[in-house]
């Protein structure tokens, strides 16, 4: 069985495998797990010839970030039609549990008419950095 399609452990929002070997997990929300994966991959020296991701939800933003990170296969619990288009465009093998037209979030709304993936990435990075600055830890 493909490990990346198995249920995520409680509290884990993203798991990334190289083939069947688990190399990364995150408990964070929104797009923060994918930005953390980007940081992880910048220093990761292990194999990455078949990166597979299991994410709890993916809209267009997550799909663009996964394509940018060279994810080859993705299993998504809840995926939007906008995301499915991006996965197809980048030849990422996609499986999912549930599909909806659009995620009900500001990010999906902002990106719905944008096509320039570099501009999208910069916008997402800016929004993620602002969210970190405004985070409250108790």
C-alpha positions as CSV (number, residue, x, y, z in Angstrom):
1,X,0.0,0.0,0.0
2,X,1.1,3.5,-0.7
3,X,2.2,5.0,2.6
4,X,1.3,8.6,1.7
5,X,-2.3,7.7,1.2
6,X,-2.8,6.1,4.6
7,X,-4.7,8.1,7.3
8,X,-2.6,10.8,9.0
9,X,-1.9,10.4,12.7
10,X,-4.0,12.6,15.0
11,X,-2.8,16.2,14.9
12,X,-0.7,15.8,11.8
13,X,-1.8,18.1,9.0
14,X,1.0,17.3,6.5
15,X,3.2,14.2,5.9
16,X,5.8,14.0,3.2
17,X,7.4,10.8,2.0
18,X,10.2,10.0,-0.4
19,X,8.6,6.9,-1.8
20,X,7.6,4.9,1.3
21,X,10.0,6.6,3.7
22,X,8.5,9.3,5.9
23,X,10.8,12.4,5.8
24,X,8.7,15.3,7.2
25,X,5.5,16.0,9.2
26,X,3.8,19.1,10.5
27,X,1.1,19.9,12.9
28,X,0.7,23.5,11.7
29,X,-2.3,25.0,9.9
30,X,-3.0,26.9,6.7
31,X,0.1,27.0,4.3
32,X,2.6,27.0,7.2
33,X,3.4,23.2,6.8
34,X,4.4,23.7,3.2
35,X,6.6,26.7,4.0
36,X,8.2,24.6,6.8
37,X,8.7,21.9,4.2
38,X,10.4,24.3,1.9
39,X,12.8,25.3,4.8
40,X,13.3,21.6,5.6
41,X,14.1,20.7,2.0
42,X,16.6,23.5,1.7
43,X,18.9,21.6,4.1
44,X,17.7,18.0,3.6
45,X,20.4,15.8,2.0
46,X,18.5,12.6,1.7
47,X,16.9,11.2,-1.4
48,X,14.0,13.2,-3.0
49,X,13.4,11.4,-6.2
50,X,9.8,10.5,-5.4
51,X,8.3,13.1,-3.0
52,X,4.8,12.3,-2.0
53,X,2.6,14.4,0.2
54,X,-0.6,13.7,2.3
55,X,-2.3,17.0,3.2
56,X,-5.6,17.5,5.1
57,X,-6.8,20.2,2.7
58,X,-5.5,21.8,-0.5
59,X,-6.6,24.7,-2.5
60,X,-4.8,26.4,-5.4
61,X,-2.2,27.9,-3.0
62,X,-1.2,24.5,-1.6
63,X,-1.1,22.9,-5.0
64,X,1.2,25.7,-6.4
65,X,3.5,25.3,-3.4
66,X,3.7,21.5,-3.8
67,X,4.5,21.9,-7.5
68,X,7.2,24.3,-6.6
69,X,8.7,21.8,-4.1
70,X,8.8,19.0,-6.7
71,X,6.0,16.9,-5.1
72,X,5.3,14.1,-7.6
73,X,2.2,12.5,-5.9
74,X,-0.3,14.0,-3.5
75,X,-3.2,12.6,-1.5
76,X,-5.5,15.2,-0.2
77,X,-8.4,14.7,2.2
78,X,-10.3,17.8,0.9
79,X,-9.2,19.3,-2.4
80,X,-10.7,22.2,-4.5
81,X,-11.3,22.2,-8.2
82,X,-8.8,25.0,-8.5
83,X,-6.1,22.8,-6.9
84,X,-7.0,19.9,-9.1
85,X,-6.3,22.1,-12.2
86,X,-2.8,23.0,-10.8
87,X,-1.9,19.4,-10.0
88,X,-2.9,18.4,-13.5
89,X,-1.0,21.2,-15.1
90,X,2.2,20.1,-13.2
91,X,1.6,16.4,-13.9
92,X,1.3,15.7,-10.1
93,X,-0.5,12.4,-9.6
94,X,-3.5,13.2,-7.4
95,X,-5.8,11.2,-5.2
96,X,-8.3,12.6,-2.8
97,X,-11.1,11.7,-0.4
98,X,-13.4,14.6,-1.2
99,X,-13.5,17.3,-3.8
100,X,-15.3,20.7,-3.7
101,X,-15.5,23.6,-6.1
102,X,-13.6,26.0,-3.9
103,X,-12.3,26.2,-0.4
104,X,-14.1,28.8,1.6
105,X,-11.1,30.9,2.6
106,X,-9.7,34.3,1.6
107,X,-6.6,32.8,0.0
108,X,-8.6,30.7,-2.4
109,X,-10.7,33.7,-3.3
110,X,-7.6,35.9,-3.9
111,X,-5.9,33.4,-6.1
112,X,-9.0,32.3,-8.1
113,X,-8.2,34.8,-11.0
114,X,-4.4,34.8,-10.7
115,X,-2.3,32.8,-13.1
116,X,1.3,33.9,-12.6
117,X,2.7,31.3,-10.2
118,X,5.7,33.4,-9.2
119,X,3.5,36.3,-8.2
120,X,1.2,33.9,-6.3
121,X,4.2,32.5,-4.4
122,X,5.4,36.0,-3.4
123,X,1.9,36.9,-2.3
124,X,1.6,33.7,-0.2
125,X,5.1,34.2,1.3
126,X,4.2,37.7,2.3
127,X,0.9,36.6,3.8
128,X,2.6,33.8,5.7
129,X,5.2,36.1,7.1
130,X,2.6,38.6,8.3
131,X,0.6,35.7,9.9
132,X,3.8,34.7,11.8
133,X,4.3,38.2,13.1
134,X,0.7,38.4,14.3
135,X,0.7,35.0,16.0
136,X,0.0,35.0,19.7
137,X,1.6,32.3,21.8
138,X,0.5,31.7,25.4
